[in-house]
Amino acid sequence: MRKKFVVMFTFALAFASATPAMAHSNAKFITGPNGGHMIDAGGGAQHWELTANGGEMTLYVTDEAEKPIETAGSSAEGRVLVGGKNHTVKFMPAGGNTMKATGDFVAAHGMKVIVKTDGVGGKSFQARLTPLK
């Protein structure tokens, strides 16, 4: 009985501590200055805004004080779910604090994108965004 309690308690503790990592989905849509979905990435270390138009997406990266973070020399990958299909895209630095990706998809309401950055501002984060309201 005690062993079962310890196992259940450990499982509950592990689940509770993992929950903040799932909070990146940001259920509430916050519109960024460029009209896209804005979220906190890395527990608020960075702010990301993702816009989408046609088959192109733009990721804007700022720090917690909304100051632009240079994206040169960094990379990012995205998994796009739109129209019941999955697409993988590569984000490339596009000057300043922006990264752009193009793919064989058409942006639509309800699309979801998981973005994983590598080396943006010297850090790597992952978050889920919905670029269109």
DSSP file (Angstrom, degrees, kcal/mol; ACC not computed):
  #  RESIDUE AA STRUCTURE BP1 BP2  ACC     N-H-->O    O-->H-N    N-H-->O    O-->H-N    TCO  KAPPA ALPHA  PHI   PSI    X-CA   Y-CA   Z-CA
    1    1 A M     >        0   0    0      0, 0.0     4,-2.1     0, 0.0     5,-0.1   0.000 360.0 360.0 360.0 -45.9    0.0    0.0    0.0
    2    2 A R  H  >  +     0   0    0      1,-0.2     4,-2.5     2,-0.2     5,-0.2   0.899 360.0  52.3 -64.2 -39.9    2.8    2.4    0.9
    3    3 A K  H  > S+     0   0    0      1,-0.2     4,-2.4     2,-0.2    -1,-0.2   0.905 108.3  51.0 -63.1 -40.8    4.7    1.6   -2.2
    4    4 A K  H  > S+     0   0    0      1,-0.2     4,-2.5     2,-0.2    -1,-0.2   0.904 110.1  49.9 -62.8 -41.5    1.6    2.3   -4.3
    5    5 A F  H  X S+     0   0    0     -4,-2.1     4,-2.9     2,-0.2     5,-0.2   0.923 110.3  49.9 -62.6 -44.5    1.2    5.7   -2.6
    6    6 A V  H  X S+     0   0    0     -4,-2.5     4,-2.6     2,-0.2    -2,-0.2   0.913 111.9  48.2 -61.7 -43.3    4.8    6.6   -3.2
    7    7 A V  H  X S+     0   0    0     -4,-2.4     4,-2.3     2,-0.2    -1,-0.2   0.934 114.4  45.4 -63.0 -46.5    4.5    5.7   -6.9
    8    8 A M  H  X S+     0   0    0     -4,-2.5     4,-2.6     2,-0.2    -2,-0.2   0.898 113.5  49.8 -64.8 -40.8    1.3    7.7   -7.3
    9    9 A F  H  X S+     0   0    0     -4,-2.9     4,-2.5     2,-0.2    -2,-0.2   0.918 111.0  49.2 -64.1 -43.3    2.7   10.7   -5.4
   10   10 A T  H  X S+     0   0    0     -4,-2.6     4,-2.5    -5,-0.2    -2,-0.2   0.913 111.8  49.0 -61.9 -43.2    5.9   10.6   -7.6
   11   11 A F  H  X S+     0   0    0     -4,-2.3     4,-2.4     2,-0.2    -2,-0.2   0.924 112.2  48.1 -62.1 -45.5    3.7   10.5  -10.7
   12   12 A A  H  X S+     0   0    0     -4,-2.6     4,-2.4     1,-0.2    -2,-0.2   0.898 112.3  49.2 -63.8 -40.7    1.6   13.4   -9.5
   13   13 A L  H  X S+     0   0    0     -4,-2.5     4,-2.2     2,-0.2    -1,-0.2   0.911 111.3  49.1 -65.4 -42.6    4.6   15.5   -8.6
   14   14 A A  H  X S+     0   0    0     -4,-2.5     4,-1.3     2,-0.2    -2,-0.2   0.910 112.6  48.1 -63.4 -42.1    6.3   14.8  -12.0
   15   15 A F  H  X S+     0   0    0     -4,-2.4     4,-1.2     1,-0.2    -2,-0.2   0.913 111.4  50.1 -64.8 -42.8    3.1   15.8  -13.8
   16   16 A A  H  < S+     0   0    0     -4,-2.4     3,-0.2     1,-0.2    -1,-0.2   0.881 110.9  48.4 -65.0 -38.1    2.7   19.0  -11.8
   17   17 A S  H  < S+     0   0    0     -4,-2.2     4,-0.3     1,-0.2    -1,-0.2   0.756 110.3  52.4 -75.2 -22.2    6.2   20.1  -12.4
   18   18 A A  H >X S+     0   0    0     -4,-1.3     3,-1.0    -3,-0.2     4,-0.8   0.704  88.5  82.8 -82.7 -20.7    5.9   19.4  -16.2
   19   19 A T  H >X S+     0   0    0     -4,-1.2     3,-1.2     1,-0.3     4,-0.6   0.863  82.6  57.8 -56.5 -42.8    2.7   21.5  -16.5
   20   20 A P  H >4 S+     0   0    0      0, 0.0     3,-1.1     0, 0.0    -1,-0.3   0.848 100.4  59.2 -59.0 -31.0    4.5   24.9  -16.8
   21   21 A A  H X4 S+     0   0    0     -3,-1.0     3,-0.8    -4,-0.3    -2,-0.2   0.805 102.3  54.1 -65.9 -26.9    6.4   23.6  -19.8
   22   22 A M  H X< S+     0   0    0     -3,-1.2     3,-1.3    -4,-0.8    -1,-0.3   0.596  85.5  85.1 -80.5 -10.3    3.1   23.0  -21.5
   23   23 A A  G X<  +     0   0    0     -3,-1.1     3,-1.7    -4,-0.6    -1,-0.2   0.538  62.0  91.4 -71.6  -4.9    2.0   26.6  -20.9
   24   24 A H  G <   +     0   0    0     -3,-0.8   104,-0.3     1,-0.3    -1,-0.3   0.660  67.5  76.9 -65.4 -13.9    3.8   27.7  -24.1
   25   25 A S  G <  S-     0   0    0     -3,-1.3    -1,-0.3   102,-0.1    -2,-0.1   0.763  83.3-157.1 -68.9 -21.0    0.6   27.2  -26.1
   26   26 A N    <   -     0   0    0     -3,-1.7     4,-0.2     1,-0.1    -2,-0.1   0.933   1.2-156.4  42.8  75.0   -0.7   30.5  -24.6
   27   27 A A  S    S+     0   0    0     -4,-0.1     2,-0.4     2,-0.1    -1,-0.1   0.804  73.6  76.9 -52.9 -34.5   -4.4   29.7  -25.1
   28   28 A K  S    S-     0   0    0      1,-0.1     2,-0.6     2,-0.0     0, 0.0  -0.670  87.6-127.5 -81.1 129.1   -5.3   33.4  -25.1
   29   29 A F        -     0   0    0     -2,-0.4     2,-0.6   104,-0.1    -2,-0.1  -0.667  25.0-170.0 -80.2 117.5   -4.5   35.0  -28.4
   30   30 A I        -     0   0    0     -2,-0.6     8,-3.0     8,-0.4     2,-0.4  -0.948  17.1-137.6-109.0 120.8   -2.3   38.1  -27.8
   31   31 A T  B     -A   37   0A   0     -2,-0.6     6,-0.2     6,-0.2     5,-0.0  -0.655  18.2-147.8 -82.5 126.4   -1.9   40.2  -31.0
   32   32 A G    >   -     0   0    0      4,-2.9     3,-1.9    -2,-0.4     6,-0.0  -0.238  34.4 -89.9 -83.7 177.0    1.7   41.5  -31.4
   33   33 A P  T 3  S+     0   0    0      0, 0.0    -1,-0.1     0, 0.0    -2,-0.1   0.676 127.6  50.7 -64.4 -17.8    2.7   44.8  -33.1
   34   34 A N  T 3  S-     0   0    0      2,-0.1     3,-0.1    26,-0.0    -3,-0.0   0.313 122.4-102.7-101.7   7.2    2.9   43.2  -36.5
   35   35 A G  S <  S+     0   0    0     -3,-1.9     2,-0.1     1,-0.3     3,-0.0   0.473  84.4 113.7  89.9   3.0   -0.6   41.6  -36.2
   36   36 A G  S    S-     0   0    0      1,-0.1    -4,-2.9    15,-0.1     2,-0.4  -0.303  77.9 -73.3 -98.2-176.1    0.5   38.1  -35.4
   37   37 A H  E     -AB  31  50A   0     13,-1.7    13,-2.1    -6,-0.2     2,-0.4  -0.671  48.1-158.5 -79.7 125.5    0.3   35.8  -32.4
   38   38 A M  E     + B   0  49A   0     -8,-3.0    -8,-0.4    -2,-0.4     2,-0.3  -0.911  17.8 165.4-111.8 132.6    2.6   36.9  -29.6
   39   39 A I  E     - B   0  48A   0      9,-2.6     9,-2.4    -2,-0.4     2,-0.5  -0.901  39.6-107.4-137.2 165.4    3.8   34.5  -26.9
   40   40 A D  E     - B   0  47A   0     -2,-0.3     2,-0.4     7,-0.2     3,-0.3  -0.849  36.4-163.7 -89.9 128.4    6.4   34.3  -24.1
   41   41 A A  E   > + B   0  46A   0      5,-3.3     5,-2.2    -2,-0.5     4,-0.5  -0.893  67.8  17.3-112.2 146.1    9.1   31.7  -25.1
   42   42 A G  T > 5S-     0   0    0     84,-0.4     3,-0.9    -2,-0.4    -1,-0.2   0.885 137.1 -54.4  64.8  38.2   11.5   30.2  -22.6
   43   43 A G  T 3 5S-     0   0    0     -3,-0.3    -1,-0.2     1,-0.2    -2,-0.1   0.757 111.9 -44.7  67.6  24.0    9.4   31.2  -19.6
   44   44 A G  T 3 5S+     0   0    0     -3,-0.4    -1,-0.2     2,-0.3    -2,-0.2   0.405 108.0 119.3 100.9  -1.3    9.4   34.9  -20.7
   45   45 A A  T < 5S+     0   0    0     -3,-0.9    19,-0.7    -4,-0.5     2,-0.3   0.838  85.7  20.0 -64.4 -31.8   13.1   35.2  -21.6
   46   46 A Q  E   <S-BC  41  63A   0     -5,-2.2    -5,-3.3    17,-0.2     2,-0.5  -0.961  70.6-141.9-134.4 153.5   12.0   36.0  -25.2
   47   47 A H  E     -BC  40  62A   0     15,-3.1    15,-2.5    -2,-0.3     2,-0.4  -0.972  20.8-165.2-113.1 130.7    8.9   37.2  -26.8
   48   48 A W  E     -BC  39  61A   0     -9,-2.4    -9,-2.6    -2,-0.5     2,-0.4  -0.919   8.9-170.1-116.1 141.2    8.0   35.7  -30.2
   49   49 A E  E     -BC  38  60A   0     11,-2.0    11,-3.0    -2,-0.4     2,-0.5  -0.999   7.8-164.3-127.4 129.7    5.5   37.0  -32.7
   50   50 A L  E     -BC  37  59A   0    -13,-2.1   -13,-1.7    -2,-0.4     2,-0.3  -0.961   6.7-177.4-118.3 125.2    4.5   34.8  -35.7
   51   51 A T  E     - C   0  58A   0      7,-2.4     7,-2.1    -2,-0.5     2,-0.4  -0.862   5.5-165.0-114.1 154.1    2.7   36.2  -38.7
   52   52 A A  E     + C   0  57A   0     -2,-0.3     2,-0.3    79,-0.3     5,-0.2  -1.000  13.7 168.1-141.9 139.4    1.6   34.1  -41.7
   53   53 A N  E >   - C   0  56A   0      3,-2.7     3,-1.9    -2,-0.4     2,-0.3  -0.912  66.5 -40.2-151.8 120.7    0.5   35.1  -45.2
   54   54 A G  T 3  S-     0   0    0     -2,-0.3    53,-3.3     1,-0.3    48,-0.0  -0.466 125.4 -22.3  62.3-122.7    0.1   32.7  -48.1
   55   55 A G  T 3  S+     0   0    0     -2,-0.3    48,-2.1    51,-0.2     2,-0.4   0.043 121.3  90.1-106.4  24.2    3.0   30.2  -47.9
   56   56 A E  E <   -CD  53 102A   0     -3,-1.9    -3,-2.7    46,-0.2     2,-0.4  -0.954  49.9-171.8-126.1 141.7    5.2   32.5  -45.8
   57   57 A M  E     -CD  52 101A   0     44,-2.8    44,-2.3    -2,-0.4     2,-0.4  -0.968   7.0-157.8-127.6 146.9    5.7   33.0  -42.1
   58   58 A T  E     -CD  51 100A   0     -7,-2.1    -7,-2.4    -2,-0.4     2,-0.5  -0.993   3.7-158.4-125.7 129.3    7.8   35.6  -40.3
   59   59 A L  E     -CD  50  99A   0     40,-3.1    40,-1.8    -2,-0.4     2,-0.5  -0.933   5.9-162.5-107.4 123.2    9.0   35.2  -36.7
   60   60 A Y  E     -CD  49  98A   0    -11,-3.0   -11,-2.0    -2,-0.5     2,-0.5  -0.908   8.2-161.0-105.2 131.1    9.8   38.4  -34.8
   61   61 A V  E     +C   48   0A   0     36,-2.4     8,-2.3    -2,-0.5     2,-0.3  -0.954  17.0 161.7-121.2 126.1   12.0   37.9  -31.7
   62   62 A T  E     -CE  47  68A   0    -15,-2.5   -15,-3.1    -2,-0.5     2,-0.1  -0.890  34.1-113.0-131.6 165.2   12.4   40.4  -28.8
   63   63 A D  E >   -C   46   0A   0      4,-2.5     3,-2.3    -2,-0.3   -17,-0.2  -0.229  49.1 -82.2 -87.2-174.8   13.7   40.1  -25.2
   64   64 A E  T 3  S+     0   0    0    -19,-0.7   -18,-0.1     1,-0.3   -19,-0.1   0.697 133.1  53.0 -65.0 -17.5   11.5   40.5  -22.1
   65   65 A A  T 3  S-     0   0    0      2,-0.1    -1,-0.3   -18,-0.0   -19,-0.0   0.232 120.6-109.3 -98.1  12.4   11.9   44.3  -22.4
   66   66 A E  S <  S+     0   0    0     -3,-2.3    -2,-0.1     1,-0.3   -20,-0.0   0.700  71.3 144.7  66.8  22.7   10.6   44.1  -26.0
   67   67 A K        -     0   0    0      1,-0.1    -4,-2.5     0, 0.0    -1,-0.3  -0.777  58.2-100.8 -89.4 135.8   14.1   45.0  -27.4
   68   68 A P  B     -E   62   0A   0      0, 0.0     2,-0.5     0, 0.0    -6,-0.3  -0.224  28.9-145.9 -58.0 139.8   14.9   43.2  -30.7
   69   69 A I        -     0   0    0     -8,-2.3    -8,-0.3    28,-0.2     2,-0.1  -0.949  22.5-119.2-107.3 123.3   17.1   40.2  -30.5
   70   70 A E        -     0   0    0     -2,-0.5    51,-0.7     1,-0.1    27,-0.2  -0.361  22.7-167.6 -61.7 134.3   19.4   39.8  -33.5
   71   71 A T    >   +     0   0    0     25,-2.2     3,-2.1    27,-0.2    -1,-0.1   0.471  41.5 127.1-104.7  -4.2   18.8   36.5  -35.4
   72   72 A A  T 3  S+     0   0    0     24,-0.4     3,-0.1     1,-0.3    27,-0.0  -0.277  78.6  16.7 -56.3 135.9   21.9   36.4  -37.7
   73   73 A G  T 3  S+     0   0    0      1,-0.3    -1,-0.3    47,-0.1     2,-0.2   0.460 107.4 103.8  81.5   1.3   23.7   33.1  -37.3
   74   74 A S    <   -     0   0    0     -3,-2.1    -1,-0.3     2,-0.0     2,-0.3  -0.566  52.2-155.2-107.6 174.6   20.8   31.3  -35.7
   75   75 A S  E     -G  118   0B   0     43,-1.9    43,-3.0    -2,-0.2     2,-0.3  -0.948   7.0-171.2-144.2 165.1   18.3   28.8  -37.1
   76   76 A A  E     -GH 117  91B   0     15,-1.1    15,-2.7    -2,-0.3     2,-0.4  -0.986   9.0-151.4-155.7 153.8   14.8   27.6  -36.4
   77   77 A E  E     -GH 116  90B   0     39,-2.3    39,-2.6    -2,-0.3     2,-0.4  -0.962  11.6-159.5-128.0 146.3   12.5   24.9  -37.6
   78   78 A G  E     -GH 115  89B   0     11,-2.8    11,-2.6    -2,-0.4     2,-0.6  -0.969  13.3-154.4-129.3 144.5    8.8   24.8  -37.7
   79   79 A R  E     -GH 114  88B   0     35,-2.2    35,-2.3    -2,-0.4     2,-0.5  -0.977  23.1-161.8-113.1 116.7    6.1   22.1  -37.8
   80   80 A V  E     -GH 113  87B   0      7,-3.4     7,-2.3    -2,-0.6     2,-0.6  -0.862  11.1-168.9-106.1 128.1    3.0   23.6  -39.5
   81   81 A L  E     +GH 112  86B   0     31,-3.1    31,-2.3    -2,-0.5     2,-0.3  -0.957  28.1 143.1-115.2 111.9   -0.4   22.0  -39.2
   82   82 A V  E >   + H   0  85B   0      3,-2.2     3,-1.6    -2,-0.6    28,-0.1  -0.985  64.3   4.9-149.6 136.8   -2.9   23.5  -41.6
   83   83 A G  T 3  S-     0   0    0     -2,-0.3     3,-0.1     1,-0.3    -1,-0.1   0.797 127.5 -60.9  61.7  29.2   -5.8   21.9  -43.6
   84   84 A G  T 3  S+     0   0    0      1,-0.2     2,-0.3     0, 0.0    -1,-0.3   0.565 115.6 107.2  76.3   8.3   -5.2   18.6  -41.9
   85   85 A K  E <   -H   82   0B   0     -3,-1.6    -3,-2.2     2,-0.0     2,-0.4  -0.910  62.1-135.2-122.0 148.8   -1.7   18.3  -43.3
   86   86 A N  E     -H   81   0B   0     -2,-0.3     2,-0.4    -5,-0.2    -5,-0.2  -0.824  21.9-177.4-100.2 139.5    1.7   18.6  -41.6
   87   87 A H  E     -H   80   0B   0     -7,-2.3    -7,-3.4    -2,-0.4     2,-0.5  -0.990  16.5-145.9-133.9 143.0    4.5   20.6  -43.2
   88   88 A T  E     +H   79   0B   0     -2,-0.4     2,-0.3    -9,-0.2    -9,-0.2  -0.938  23.4 179.2-108.8 131.9    8.1   21.1  -42.0
   89   89 A V  E     -H   78   0B   0    -11,-2.6   -11,-2.8    -2,-0.5     2,-0.5  -0.922  23.3-135.1-130.6 155.9    9.8   24.5  -42.7
   90   90 A K  E     -H   77   0B   0     12,-0.4     2,-0.4    -2,-0.3    12,-0.4  -0.950  16.4-144.8-110.0 127.8   13.1   26.1  -42.0
   91   91 A F  E     -H   76   0B   0    -15,-2.7   -15,-1.1    -2,-0.5    10,-0.2  -0.792  17.6-165.1 -90.2 132.9   13.3   29.6  -40.7
   92   92 A M  E     -F  100   0A   0      8,-2.9     8,-2.7    -2,-0.4   -17,-0.1  -0.922  31.8 -94.7-118.1 143.6   16.2   31.6  -41.9
   93   93 A P  E     -F   99   0A   0      0, 0.0     6,-0.3     0, 0.0     3,-0.1  -0.309  37.5-176.5 -54.9 136.4   17.5   34.9  -40.5
   94   94 A A        -     0   0    0      4,-2.6     5,-0.2     1,-0.3     3,-0.1   0.032  54.2 -69.2-127.3  24.7   16.0   37.8  -42.5
   95   95 A G  S >  S+     0   0    0      3,-0.4     3,-1.6     1,-0.3    -1,-0.3   0.277  98.3   5.1  96.9 137.0   17.7   40.8  -41.0
   96   96 A G  T 3  S-     0   0    0      1,-0.2   -25,-2.2    -3,-0.1   -24,-0.4  -0.360 130.4 -20.9  62.3-129.4   17.4   42.4  -37.6
   97   97 A N  T 3  S+     0   0    0    -27,-0.2   -36,-2.4    -3,-0.1     2,-0.3   0.044 112.6 102.1-102.7  25.3   15.2   40.4  -35.2
   98   98 A T  E <   -D   60   0A   0     -3,-1.6    -4,-2.6   -38,-0.2    -3,-0.4  -0.813  44.2-172.1-115.2 152.7   13.2   38.5  -37.9
   99   99 A M  E     -DF  59  93A   0    -40,-1.8   -40,-3.1    -2,-0.3     2,-0.4  -0.990  13.8-155.9-133.8 142.2   13.3   35.0  -39.4
  100  100 A K  E     -DF  58  92A   0     -8,-2.7    -8,-2.9    -2,-0.3     2,-0.3  -0.916  10.0-176.5-123.2 148.4   11.4   33.9  -42.4
  101  101 A A  E     -D   57   0A   0    -44,-2.3   -44,-2.8    -2,-0.4     2,-0.3  -0.994   4.9-165.4-138.4 144.0   10.1   30.5  -43.6
  102  102 A T  E     +D   56   0A   0    -12,-0.4   -12,-0.4    -2,-0.3     2,-0.3  -0.940  16.8 162.7-125.7 153.3    8.3   29.5  -46.7
  103  103 A G        -     0   0    0    -48,-2.1     2,-1.5    -2,-0.3   -14,-0.1  -0.951  51.4 -85.4-158.2 176.0    6.5   26.2  -47.4
  104  104 A D  S    S+     0   0    0     -2,-0.3     2,-0.3     2,-0.1   -49,-0.0  -0.496  92.5  89.9 -89.5  64.2    4.0   24.3  -49.5
  105  105 A F        -     0   0    0     -2,-1.5     2,-0.5   -50,-0.1    -2,-0.2  -0.942  69.7-127.7-148.7 165.7    1.0   25.5  -47.5
  106  106 A V        -     0   0    0     -2,-0.3   -51,-0.2   -51,-0.1    -2,-0.1  -0.988  34.1-117.1-121.7 121.5   -1.5   28.3  -47.5
  107  107 A A        +     0   0    0    -53,-3.3     2,-0.3    -2,-0.5   -53,-0.2  -0.278  44.3 169.4 -57.2 136.8   -2.0   30.1  -44.2
  108  108 A A    >   -     0   0    0    -55,-0.1     3,-2.0    24,-0.1    24,-0.2  -0.982  42.1 -82.6-148.5 155.6   -5.5   29.7  -42.8
  109  109 A H  T 3  S+     0   0    0     -2,-0.3    24,-0.1     1,-0.3     3,-0.1  -0.336 115.5  29.8 -57.8 138.7   -7.4   30.4  -39.6
  110  110 A G  T 3  S+     0   0    0     22,-0.8    -1,-0.3     1,-0.3    23,-0.1   0.319  83.7 142.6  91.6  -7.5   -6.8   27.7  -37.1
  111  111 A M    <   -     0   0    0     -3,-2.0     2,-0.4   -29,-0.1    21,-0.4  -0.357  35.8-153.8 -65.5 148.7   -3.4   26.7  -38.4
  112  112 A K  E     -G   81   0B   0    -31,-2.3   -31,-3.1    18,-0.1     2,-0.4  -0.964   9.2-168.6-126.2 143.0   -0.9   25.8  -35.7
  113  113 A V  E     -GI  80 129B   0     16,-2.8    16,-3.3    -2,-0.4     2,-0.6  -0.995  11.4-157.6-135.3 128.3    2.9   26.0  -35.7
  114  114 A I  E     -GI  79 128B   0    -35,-2.3   -35,-2.2    -2,-0.4     2,-0.4  -0.936  19.7-166.2-102.2 120.8    5.4   24.6  -33.4
  115  115 A V  E     -GI  78 127B   0     12,-2.8    12,-2.2    -2,-0.6     2,-0.5  -0.912  10.8-172.6-112.3 133.1    8.7   26.6  -33.6
  116  116 A K  E     -GI  77 126B   0    -39,-2.6   -39,-2.3    -2,-0.4    10,-0.2  -0.979  11.5-160.6-123.9 117.1   12.0   25.5  -32.2
  117  117 A T  E     -G   76   0B   0      8,-2.7     2,-0.4    -2,-0.5   -41,-0.3  -0.620   5.1-157.7 -95.4 156.4   14.8   28.0  -32.3
  118  118 A D  E    S-G   75   0B   0    -43,-3.0   -43,-1.9    -2,-0.2     6,-0.2  -0.911  74.5 -11.7-135.9 107.6   18.5   27.2  -32.1
  119  119 A G  S >  S+     0   0    0      4,-0.5     3,-1.7    -2,-0.4     2,-0.6   0.569  77.8 152.7  85.4   9.7   20.9   29.9  -31.0
  120  120 A V  B >  S-J  123   0C   0      3,-1.1     3,-1.2     1,-0.3    -1,-0.3  -0.634  88.1  -7.2 -74.2 117.2   18.6   32.9  -31.2
  121  121 A G  T 3  S-     0   0    0    -51,-0.7    -1,-0.3    -2,-0.6     3,-0.1   0.755 130.9 -63.5  65.7  23.2   20.0   35.3  -28.6
  122  122 A G  T <  S+     0   0    0     -3,-1.7     2,-0.3     1,-0.3    -1,-0.2   0.579 119.7  93.2  78.2   9.8   22.3   32.5  -27.6
  123  123 A K  B <   -J  120   0C   0     -3,-1.2    -3,-1.1     2,-0.0    -4,-0.5  -0.863  63.5-139.7-132.6 164.6   19.4   30.4  -26.5
  124  124 A S        +     0   0    0     -2,-0.3     2,-0.3    -6,-0.2    -6,-0.2  -0.995  28.1 163.2-128.6 129.9   17.2   27.6  -27.8
  125  125 A F        -     0   0    0     -2,-0.4    -8,-2.7    -8,-0.2     2,-0.4  -0.897  23.1-147.5-138.5 166.9   13.4   27.5  -27.1
  126  126 A Q  E     +I  116   0B   0     -2,-0.3   -84,-0.4   -10,-0.2     2,-0.3  -0.997  23.3 160.0-137.0 141.7   10.3   25.8  -28.4
  127  127 A A  E     -I  115   0B   0    -12,-2.2   -12,-2.8    -2,-0.4     2,-0.5  -0.989  34.1-121.8-156.5 159.1    6.7   27.1  -28.5
  128  128 A R  E     -I  114   0B   0   -104,-0.3     2,-0.3    -2,-0.3   -14,-0.2  -0.901  33.0-179.3-107.0 132.9    3.4   26.6  -30.2
  129  129 A L  E     -I  113   0B   0    -16,-3.3   -16,-2.8    -2,-0.5  -103,-0.1  -0.908  28.0-152.2-130.8 157.6    1.8   29.5  -32.0
  130  130 A T        -     0   0    0     -2,-0.3   -18,-0.1   -18,-0.2   -92,-0.1  -0.856  15.9-169.2-125.9  91.9   -1.4   30.2  -33.9
  131  131 A P        +     0   0    0      0, 0.0     2,-0.5     0, 0.0   -79,-0.3   0.683  69.1  53.6 -65.6 -19.3   -0.4   33.0  -36.3
  132  132 A L              0   0    0    -21,-0.4   -22,-0.8   -24,-0.2   -96,-0.1  -0.962 360.0 360.0-118.8 132.6   -4.0   33.8  -37.5
  133  133 A K              0   0    0     -2,-0.5    -1,-0.1   -24,-0.1   -24,-0.1   0.488 360.0 360.0 -59.1 360.0   -6.8   34.6  -35.1
